[in-house]
Amino acid sequence: MNDNKMAEYWKANSLRWEAGAYFEDNMPVKRGLLESLSHYVRGRSVYTRMEKAYTLLKPYIQNKHVLDVGCASGRFAKRLVDAGAGHVTGVDI
């Protein structure tokens, strides 16, 4: 997939992916069938991993530069900023 097609895909589907990944009812889009099925299989593992990583990192990030590789929507990066990171860069496809 070329860069333009990839950008178009994520522009059209990122909110739906987010709704499926975190399965929150207040998302501005409806989950599709694939997103609902993936959430059913994945369960709360996304939250569990995020909480574990946050607990481990929080004591070390005050005023530090942090690189979040595979940041998806940036939800975790935002939590790191809120916890005192000096700067967070998120990178994802």
C-alpha positions as CSV (number, residue, x, y, z in Angstrom):
1,M,0.0,0.0,0.0
2,N,1.5,3.4,-1.0
3,D,1.7,6.3,1.5
4,N,-1.3,8.1,0.1
5,K,-3.6,5.1,0.2
6,M,-2.4,4.3,3.8
7,A,-3.1,7.9,4.8
8,E,-6.5,7.8,3.3
9,Y,-7.3,4.4,5.0
10,W,-6.3,5.7,8.5
11,K,-8.1,9.0,8.0
12,A,-11.3,7.1,7.2
13,N,-10.9,4.3,9.8
14,S,-8.9,5.5,12.8
15,L,-11.9,6.4,14.9
16,R,-13.6,3.2,14.2
17,W,-10.4,1.3,15.1
18,E,-10.2,3.2,18.3
19,A,-13.8,2.4,19.1
20,G,-13.0,-1.3,18.6
21,A,-9.7,-1.3,20.5
22,Y,-11.1,0.4,23.6
23,F,-14.8,-0.5,23.2
24,E,-16.1,2.7,24.6
25,D,-19.7,3.7,24.1
26,N,-19.0,7.4,23.9
27,M,-16.9,7.1,20.7
28,P,-18.3,9.3,17.8
29,V,-18.5,6.3,15.4
30,K,-20.0,2.9,15.5
31,R,-17.9,-0.2,15.7
32,G,-17.9,-2.4,12.6
33,L,-18.3,-6.2,12.7
34,L,-14.5,-6.8,12.6
35,E,-13.8,-4.3,15.4
36,S,-16.5,-5.9,17.6
37,L,-15.1,-9.4,16.9
38,S,-11.5,-8.3,17.6
39,H,-12.6,-6.8,20.9
40,Y,-14.4,-10.0,21.9
41,V,-11.2,-12.0,21.2
42,R,-8.8,-9.4,22.7
43,G,-10.9,-8.7,25.8
44,R,-9.4,-6.2,28.3
45,S,-5.8,-7.1,27.3
46,V,-5.2,-3.6,25.8
47,Y,-6.2,-2.0,29.2
48,T,-4.2,-4.5,31.2
49,R,-1.0,-3.9,29.2
50,M,-1.4,-0.2,29.2
51,E,-1.9,-0.1,33.0
52,K,1.2,-2.4,33.6
53,A,3.4,-0.2,31.3
54,Y,2.1,3.0,32.9
55,T,2.8,1.7,36.4
56,L,6.4,0.6,35.4
57,L,7.2,3.9,33.6
58,K,5.6,6.5,35.7
59,P,8.4,6.8,38.3
60,Y,11.0,7.4,35.5
61,I,9.4,9.9,33.1
62,Q,9.3,13.2,35.0
63,N,10.6,15.9,32.6
64,K,12.0,13.2,30.3
65,H,11.7,12.8,26.5
66,V,9.7,9.6,25.8
67,L,9.3,7.7,22.5
68,D,6.1,5.7,22.2
69,V,6.6,3.3,19.3
70,G,3.4,1.8,18.1
71,C,1.3,4.6,19.7
72,A,-1.9,3.9,17.7
73,S,-4.2,6.8,18.6
74,G,-1.8,8.4,21.1
75,R,-4.0,7.5,24.2
76,F,-1.0,6.1,26.1
77,A,1.3,9.0,25.1
78,K,-1.3,11.5,26.4
79,R,-1.3,9.7,29.8
80,L,2.5,9.9,29.9
81,V,2.3,13.7,29.3
82,D,-0.3,14.0,32.0
83,A,1.9,12.0,34.4
84,G,4.8,14.5,33.9
85,A,6.8,13.5,30.9
86,G,8.5,16.6,29.5
87,H,7.9,15.6,25.9
88,V,6.4,12.5,24.2
89,T,6.8,11.5,20.6
90,G,4.4,8.9,19.2
91,V,5.2,6.9,16.1
92,D,3.0,4.4,14.3
93,I,2.2,3.5,10.7
